[in-house]
């Protein structure tokens, strides 16, 4: 069965499975810890900031500069879970877990109402509508002094309703340029979240949607991709089973042919012992070659299957449990990974399709064993075809050989 979780094996008792959706794959700590700074990679795996892998190399990528097309040197990194390469600039904050760790749900807020702006655990007496924060007396005074927040609307605790706090428990994400403005719009032209000022200035005359409208549209697009990817998951699982079955057949064939070879060698134990060993070595070589191919194919398909499951689990989790802001903020990575996985090539036909057979006429060998000389050789004509002998033993070796038939 294909599984989403990853575990580390030991010589005694295996470790408990790791949930890769909200747990760092390196340190195994929950990404919902307050100081975790969770990051989301283009492959949809998440890490703590401190656990992000070091860059492997640098590449030059084209970017849009102030005077037209320009270039920029960026770091290329590799995910330690799926080993997929990605550019460091494509890594984003994981708001799916940041929403959970930074914004307490409404029911808890209303029962405890502790200040969420400081770490003193002081009782909250007000709520900032713009920041989505419960504030204690000290934080309210500081809020009203700071230039960026002095104009925010602070409501008394008794006046705050569940609609004011928000039923999803998500807090607004503020624009990195206009720090007072929340990202409430989605620019369709640039495929990015924007604030009101950004839309009026940098994105003037661009097509845009409001947050909820864009969320519903993108959710539908991603769900359609998920349906297609689920079909591919079924196809990949079928391919895995095909390779596993063929691997079993190769193993069983090996045992069968080995038995036949040993019977033939036993019949001609004195004169053909060396020949029997040679045939066994050839059989081992053929089986090993096929096994290596099948194991490699099985490993590649299983790796792809694991990644498909993770992407499906992540996108389903993002749509079902994530906030609209988090989905739109990470939409480009999600759709990129969906496209990437959909384009991955899968060959359901096992790479080794041949059957190994052993042919021997003991009576013929018993009569002609005297003709076996030291100058008889056995060479490989071509892979997956046949083995044949040379010189004087050609006619004899035709009677006892390993043939490779493809069907």
Phi, psi and omega per residue, in radians:
X1 nan 2.539 3.112
X2 -1.451 2.429 -3.057
X3 -2.276 2.532 3.127
X4 -1.428 -0.568 -3.007
X5 -1.413 2.707 -3.135
X6 -2.089 2.469 -3.116
X7 -2.422 2.706 3.097
X8 -1.772 2.336 -3.087
X9 -1.630 2.652 3.078
X10 -2.346 2.993 -3.097
X11 -1.257 -0.386 -3.113
X12 -1.903 -1.531 -3.091
X13 -1.823 2.223 3.128
X14 -1.169 2.585 -3.136
X15 -1.269 2.793 3.132
X16 -1.170 2.587 3.134
X17 -1.064 2.615 3.141
X18 -1.876 2.256 3.063
X19 -1.440 1.895 -3.047
X20 -1.369 -0.024 -3.136
X21 -1.401 -0.678 -3.096
X22 -2.291 0.393 3.133
X23 -2.285 2.401 3.102
X24 -1.168 2.245 -3.077
X25 -1.261 -0.259 -3.105
X26 -1.662 -1.027 -3.077
X27 -1.583 -0.139 3.101
X28 1.126 0.302 3.094
X29 -1.562 2.678 3.123
X30 -1.147 2.363 3.113
X31 -1.327 -0.068 3.141
X32 -1.548 0.010 3.049
X33 -1.098 2.507 -3.000
X34 -1.058 -0.660 -3.066
X35 -1.734 0.330 -3.029
X36 -1.297 -0.622 -3.026
X37 0.919 1.112 -3.079
X38 -1.169 2.435 3.119
X39 -2.100 2.500 3.134
X40 -1.913 2.160 -3.137
X41 -1.548 2.804 3.115
X42 -1.030 -0.420 3.102
X43 -1.426 0.002 3.100
X44 1.310 0.279 2.931
X45 -1.584 2.639 -3.062
X46 -2.086 2.545 3.126
X47 -2.429 2.722 2.886
X48 -1.155 2.704 3.124
X49 -1.023 -0.690 -3.099
X50 -1.258 -0.274 -3.105
X51 -1.755 0.048 3.134
X52 -1.087 2.288 -3.125
X53 -1.058 2.684 3.086
X54 -1.289 2.603 3.121
X55 -1.057 2.464 3.105
X56 -1.586 -0.589 -3.112
X57 -2.833 3.113 3.123
X58 -2.170 2.565 3.082
X59 -2.359 2.823 3.087
X60 -1.809 2.230 -3.117
X61 -2.150 2.583 3.081
X62 -1.305 2.423 3.077
X63 -2.367 2.818 3.106
X64 -1.528 1.963 3.135
X65 -1.681 3.101 -3.132
X66 -1.132 -0.405 -3.120
X67 -2.032 0.497 3.128
X68 1.975 -2.669 -3.082
X69 -1.230 2.357 -3.134
X70 -2.404 3.133 3.104
X71 -2.204 2.798 -3.116
X72 -2.595 2.435 3.101
X73 -1.570 2.193 -3.114
X74 -2.221 2.720 3.093
X75 -1.421 2.464 3.036
X76 -1.923 2.235 -3.080
X77 -2.145 2.987 -3.123
X78 -2.335 2.271 3.127
X79 -1.152 2.312 -3.128
X80 -1.343 -0.155 3.136
X81 -1.621 -0.994 -3.063
X82 -1.849 -0.090 3.098
X83 1.134 0.357 3.086
X84 -1.411 2.366 3.129
X85 -1.382 2.614 3.087
X86 -2.697 2.753 3.089
X87 -1.522 2.433 -3.081
X88 -1.046 -0.560 -3.118
X89 -1.220 -0.278 3.131
X90 -1.497 -0.128 3.118
X91 -1.347 2.380 -3.085
X92 -2.257 2.908 3.018
X93 -1.151 2.467 3.123
X94 -1.593 1.592 -3.115
X95 -1.332 -0.185 3.080
X96 -1.130 -0.707 3.104
X97 -1.649 -0.412 3.083
X98 -1.149 -0.634 3.074
X99 -1.052 -0.655 -3.113
X100 -1.291 -0.693 -3.057
X101 -1.414 -0.521 -3.027
X102 -1.732 -0.440 -3.081
X103 -2.044 1.927 3.133
X104 -1.268 2.517 -3.090
X105 -1.137 2.788 -3.036
X106 -1.070 -0.732 -3.080
X107 -1.101 -0.693 3.115
X108 -1.231 -0.714 3.128
X109 -0.998 -0.824 -3.060
X110 -1.199 -0.456 -3.114
X111 -1.505 -0.682 -3.119
X112 -1.735 -0.817 3.112
X113 0.933 0.945 3.056
X114 -1.617 2.561 3.139
X115 -1.047 2.224 3.138
X116 -1.749 0.047 -3.111
X117 -1.626 -0.411 3.125
X118 -2.212 3.107 -3.102
X119 -1.917 0.383 -3.124
X120 -1.531 -0.104 -3.078
X121 0.978 0.564 3.109
X122 -1.351 2.663 3.135
X123 -1.181 2.379 3.126
X124 -1.430 2.443 3.087
X125 -2.077 -0.076 -3.138
X126 -2.688 2.972 -3.100
X127 -2.392 2.169 3.098
X128 -1.485 2.058 -3.083
X129 -1.164 -0.732 -3.099
X130 -1.189 -0.734 -3.087
X131 -1.501 -0.348 -3.063
X132 1.185 0.589 -3.067
X133 -2.048 2.423 2.894
X134 -1.395 2.373 -3.048
X135 -2.179 2.423 3.002
X136 -1.499 3.125 -3.076
X137 -1.062 -0.777 -3.113
X138 -1.117 -0.732 -3.119
X139 -1.227 -0.554 3.078
X140 -1.124 -0.761 3.121
X141 -1.089 -0.729 3.107
X142 -1.175 -0.660 3.130
X143 -1.040 -0.688 -3.068
X144 -1.424 -0.188 3.111
X145 -1.650 -0.562 -3.068
X146 -1.248 2.409 -3.067
X147 -1.022 -0.749 -3.051
X148 -1.270 -0.402 -3.027
X149 -2.076 -0.009 -3.048
X150 -1.156 -0.394 3.135
X151 -1.652 0.061 3.122
X152 -1.189 2.627 -3.137
X153 -1.565 2.032 3.141
X154 -1.909 2.133 -3.112
X155 -1.828 2.596 3.107
X156 -1.171 2.679 -3.092
X157 -0.988 -0.682 -3.099
X158 -1.205 -0.388 -3.080
X159 -1.598 -0.151 -3.040
X160 -1.414 2.211 3.100
X161 -1.822 2.957 3.114
X162 -1.097 -0.531 3.111
X163 -1.168 -0.581 -3.129
X164 -1.208 -0.727 -3.118
X165 -1.299 -0.644 -3.129
X166 1.814 2.200 -3.063
X167 -1.282 -0.365 -3.124
X168 -1.493 -0.219 3.131
X169 1.359 0.142 -3.122
X170 -1.583 2.453 3.077
X171 -1.702 2.744 -3.126
X172 -1.192 2.637 3.038
X173 -1.790 2.205 -3.031
X174 -1.629 2.629 -3.113
X175 -1.137 2.327 3.120
X176 -1.202 -0.319 3.126
X177 -1.652 -0.958 3.111
X178 -1.756 1.523 -2.897
X179 -1.159 -0.254 3.099
X180 -1.519 -0.241 -3.031
X181 -1.763 2.289 3.074
X182 -1.384 2.649 3.080
X183 -1.374 1.662 -3.053
X184 -1.966 -0.054 -3.098
X185 -2.163 2.804 3.098
X186 -2.245 1.954 -3.131
X187 -1.353 1.985 -3.140
X188 -1.210 -0.595 -3.108
X189 -1.133 -0.754 -3.087
X190 -1.714 -0.130 3.105
X191 1.031 0.882 -3.103
X192 -2.672 2.764 3.062
X193 -1.307 2.490 3.127
X194 -2.415 2.794 2.987
X195 -1.687 3.115 -3.113
X196 -1.082 -0.787 -3.104
X197 -1.161 -0.699 3.111
X198 -1.065 -0.716 -3.100
X199 -1.179 -0.575 -3.137
X200 -1.407 -0.423 -3.058
X201 -1.866 -1.413 -3.066
X202 -1.133 -0.499 -3.073
X203 -1.968 0.542 -3.116
X204 -1.057 2.375 3.136
X205 1.181 0.144 3.032
X206 -1.404 2.661 3.047
X207 -1.284 2.398 -3.124
X208 -2.549 2.867 3.077
X209 -2.334 2.718 3.015
X210 -1.312 2.798 -2.964
X211 -0.919 -0.913 -3.057
X212 -1.158 -0.691 3.123
X213 -1.116 -0.788 3.121
X214 -1.130 -0.665 3.121
X215 -1.039 -0.819 -3.128
X216 -1.122 -0.714 -3.138
X217 -1.131 -0.845 -3.113
X218 -1.198 -0.581 3.091
X219 -1.063 -0.749 3.118
X220 -1.107 -0.713 3.128
X221 -1.109 -0.777 -3.119
X222 -1.175 -0.670 3.112
X223 -1.100 -0.638 3.094
X224 -1.123 -0.718 3.075
X225 -1.095 -0.690 -3.127
X226 -1.084 -0.672 3.118
X227 -1.074 -0.788 3.122
X228 -1.147 -0.698 -3.119
X229 -1.194 -0.554 3.079
X230 -1.107 -0.691 3.072
X231 -1.078 -0.718 3.131
X232 -1.184 -0.605 3.087
X233 -1.040 -0.764 3.108
X234 -1.073 -0.707 3.134
X235 -1.144 -0.714 3.134
X236 -1.158 -0.724 3.110
X237 -1.087 -0.660 3.069
X238 -1.097 -0.734 3.134
X239 -1.105 -0.696 3.111
X240 -1.060 -0.791 -3.138
X241 -1.118 -0.645 3.116
X242 -1.103 -0.772 3.141
X243 -1.159 -0.711 3.125
X244 -1.096 -0.726 3.117
X245 -1.122 -0.737 -3.141
X246 -1.185 -0.626 3.093
X247 -1.081 -0.688 3.094
X248 -1.142 -0.717 3.129
X249 -1.096 -0.728 3.126
X250 -1.070 -0.721 3.139
X251 -1.143 -0.759 3.133
X252 -1.157 -0.690 3.107
X253 -1.095 -0.686 3.110
X254 -1.027 -0.792 -3.137
X255 -1.113 -0.733 -3.103
X256 -1.133 -0.856 -3.113
X257 -1.169 -0.631 3.101
X258 -1.057 -0.723 3.122
X259 -1.102 -0.763 3.141
X260 -1.103 -0.723 3.138
X261 -1.108 -0.743 -3.122
X262 -1.126 -0.635 3.081
X263 -1.101 -0.770 -3.139
X264 -1.114 -0.724 -3.140
X265 -1.149 -0.674 3.129
X266 -1.101 -0.685 3.133
X267 -1.078 -0.670 -3.119
X268 -1.975 0.795 -2.923
X269 -0.985 -0.651 -3.047
X270 -1.424 -0.811 -3.013
X271 -1.578 -0.420 -2.992
X272 -2.034 0.291 -3.095
X273 -1.033 -0.784 3.125
X274 -1.109 -0.681 3.130
X275 -1.112 -0.706 3.122
X276 -1.087 -0.739 3.109
X277 -1.101 -0.669 3.117
X278 -1.084 -0.754 3.124
X279 -1.106 -0.700 3.116
X280 -1.094 -0.698 3.116
X281 -1.116 -0.703 3.098
X282 -1.109 -0.743 3.128
X283 -1.074 -0.759 3.116
X284 -1.063 -0.695 -3.132
X285 -1.128 -0.789 3.141
X286 -1.101 -0.813 -3.121
X287 -1.104 -0.729 -3.141
X288 -1.116 -0.738 3.131
X289 -1.065 -0.783 3.140
X290 -1.175 -0.729 -3.122
X291 -1.088 -0.716 3.123
X292 -1.072 -0.767 3.120
X293 -1.082 -0.817 -3.101
X294 -1.175 -0.693 3.108
X295 -1.108 -0.710 3.107
X296 -1.109 -0.774 3.121
X297 -1.133 -0.712 3.129
X298 -1.107 -0.715 -3.129
X299 -1.139 -0.741 3.140
X300 -1.128 -0.780 -3.119
X301 -1.186 -0.697 3.130
X302 -1.122 -0.675 3.108
X303 -1.098 -0.757 3.103
X304 -1.115 -0.691 3.126
X305 -1.091 -0.735 3.107
X306 -1.054 -0.746 -3.117
X307 -1.189 -0.671 3.102
X308 -1.062 -0.777 -3.139
X309 -1.075 -0.753 -3.135
X310 -1.100 -0.767 -3.129
X311 -1.112 -0.726 3.105
X312 -1.114 -0.792 3.127
X313 -1.094 -0.733 -3.096
X314 -1.160 -0.839 -3.107
X315 -1.140 -0.659 3.094
X316 -1.131 -0.717 3.114
X317 -1.153 -0.697 -3.130
X318 -1.130 -0.697 -3.110
X319 -1.313 -0.678 -3.040
X320 -1.429 -0.709 -2.996
X321 -2.004 -0.327 -3.087
X322 -1.396 2.828 3.112
X323 -1.412 2.823 3.105
X324 -1.099 -0.662 3.129
X325 -1.108 -0.798 -3.130
X326 -1.090 -0.709 -3.131
X327 -1.122 -0.826 -3.115
X328 -1.205 -0.612 3.132
X329 -1.124 -0.598 -3.095
X330 -1.846 0.138 -3.039
X331 -1.010 -0.703 -3.093
X332 -1.104 -0.709 3.105
X333 -1.168 -0.711 -3.101
X334 -1.122 -0.868 -3.111
X335 -1.167 -0.598 3.082
X336 -1.062 -0.811 -3.112
X337 -1.182 -0.620 3.078
X338 -1.093 -0.787 3.083
X339 -1.075 -0.764 -3.076
X340 -1.068 -0.805 -3.121
X341 -1.194 -0.685 -3.131
X342 -1.094 -0.532 -3.111
X343 -1.455 -0.220 -3.102
X344 -1.084 2.325 -3.059
X345 -1.470 2.309 3.110
X346 -2.235 2.181 3.093
X347 -1.885 1.908 -3.084
X348 -1.296 -0.211 -3.096
X349 -1.503 2.096 3.107
X350 -0.977 2.526 -3.049
X351 -1.235 -0.392 3.129
X352 -1.973 1.837 -3.062
X353 -1.918 0.037 -3.040
X354 -1.458 2.826 3.056
X355 -1.941 2.441 3.134
X356 -1.756 2.199 -3.124
X357 -2.267 2.620 -3.115
X358 -2.112 2.233 -3.134
X359 -2.081 2.291 -3.139
X360 -2.707 2.438 3.052
X361 -2.063 1.639 -3.076
X362 -1.005 -0.653 -3.139
X363 -1.088 -0.748 3.128
X364 -1.065 -0.758 -3.133
X365 -1.183 -0.651 -3.140
X366 -1.073 -0.604 -3.130
X367 -1.394 -0.517 -3.002
X368 -2.003 0.242 -3.083
X369 -1.058 -0.489 -3.134
X370 -1.118 -0.378 -3.108
X371 -1.393 -0.191 3.126
X372 -1.243 2.081 -3.137
X373 -2.045 2.982 -3.124
X374 -1.244 -0.245 -3.109
X375 -1.584 0.087 3.091
X376 -1.308 2.366 -3.114
X377 -2.239 2.792 3.111
X378 -2.293 2.046 -3.099
X379 -2.138 2.769 -3.136
X380 -1.642 2.009 -3.122
X381 -1.210 -0.897 3.132
X382 -2.887 2.661 3.127
X383 -1.080 2.471 3.092
X384 1.096 0.351 -3.127
X385 -2.063 -1.420 3.116
X386 -2.916 2.927 2.987
X387 -1.934 2.503 -3.131
X388 -2.439 2.794 -3.113
X389 -1.775 2.936 -3.139
X390 -2.262 3.018 3.085
X391 1.064 -2.475 -2.983
X392 -1.285 -0.388 -3.086
X393 -1.536 0.114 -3.056
X394 -1.017 -0.832 -3.116
X395 -1.126 -0.670 -3.133
X396 -1.227 -0.802 -3.089
X397 -1.156 -0.335 3.062
X398 -1.099 -0.449 -3.107
X399 -1.453 -0.353 -3.116
X400 -2.417 1.666 -3.065
X401 -2.625 2.846 3.023
X402 -1.749 2.108 3.138
X403 -1.869 2.435 3.107
X404 -1.852 1.941 3.122
X405 -1.957 2.295 3.106
X406 -1.751 2.240 3.129
X407 -2.506 nan nan
